[in-house]
Each structure stands twice: as structure tokens, then as C-alpha cells.
């Protein structure tokens, strides 16, 4: 195992996780109609 590959895989997983969180926040924002959620971006 080379550490570079492990770090790259961890980075991809972390990136996908944050992407999913942002998508979930946008969905809640639209669903609940919270315009002030936009201020966190």
C-alpha cells in the first residue's frame, strides 16, 4: 500500500461526503423555504 493512494481515496470520499451534505442542505432549503440558509454559503 502506498500512502498516496490511501490519501487520494480518503480525499475523494470526503469530497463526496461534503457534496452530499451540500445537496441535502439545498433540498431542505427548497423544501422548507428557508431563504436565510443561503447566508451560510
C-alpha positions as CSV (number, residue, x, y, z in Angstrom):
1,X,0.0,0.0,0.0
2,X,1.3,3.4,-0.9
3,X,0.1,6.2,1.4
4,X,-0.5,8.5,-1.6
5,X,-3.3,6.2,-2.9
6,X,-4.9,5.9,0.6
7,X,-4.9,9.7,1.0
8,X,-6.3,10.2,-2.5
9,X,-9.1,7.7,-1.8
10,X,-9.9,9.4,1.6
11,X,-10.0,12.8,-0.2
12,X,-12.4,11.5,-2.8
13,X,-14.7,10.0,-0.1
14,X,-14.5,13.2,2.0
15,X,-15.3,15.3,-1.1
16,X,-18.3,13.2,-2.0
17,X,-19.5,13.4,1.7
18,X,-19.4,17.2,1.7
19,X,-21.1,17.3,-1.7
20,X,-23.9,15.1,-0.4
21,X,-24.3,17.4,2.7
22,X,-24.5,20.5,0.5
23,X,-27.1,18.8,-1.7
24,X,-29.1,17.8,1.4
25,X,-29.0,21.4,2.6
26,X,-30.2,22.8,-0.7
27,X,-33.0,20.2,-0.7
28,X,-34.1,21.2,2.8
29,X,-33.8,24.9,1.8
30,X,-36.1,24.5,-1.1
31,X,-38.5,22.2,0.8
32,X,-38.8,24.3,3.9
33,X,-38.5,27.7,2.1
34,X,-35.7,28.9,4.3
35,X,-34.1,31.8,2.4
36,X,-31.7,32.6,5.3
37,X,-29.9,29.2,4.7
38,X,-28.3,30.9,1.7
39,X,-26.4,33.2,4.1
40,X,-24.3,30.3,5.3
41,X,-22.7,29.8,1.9
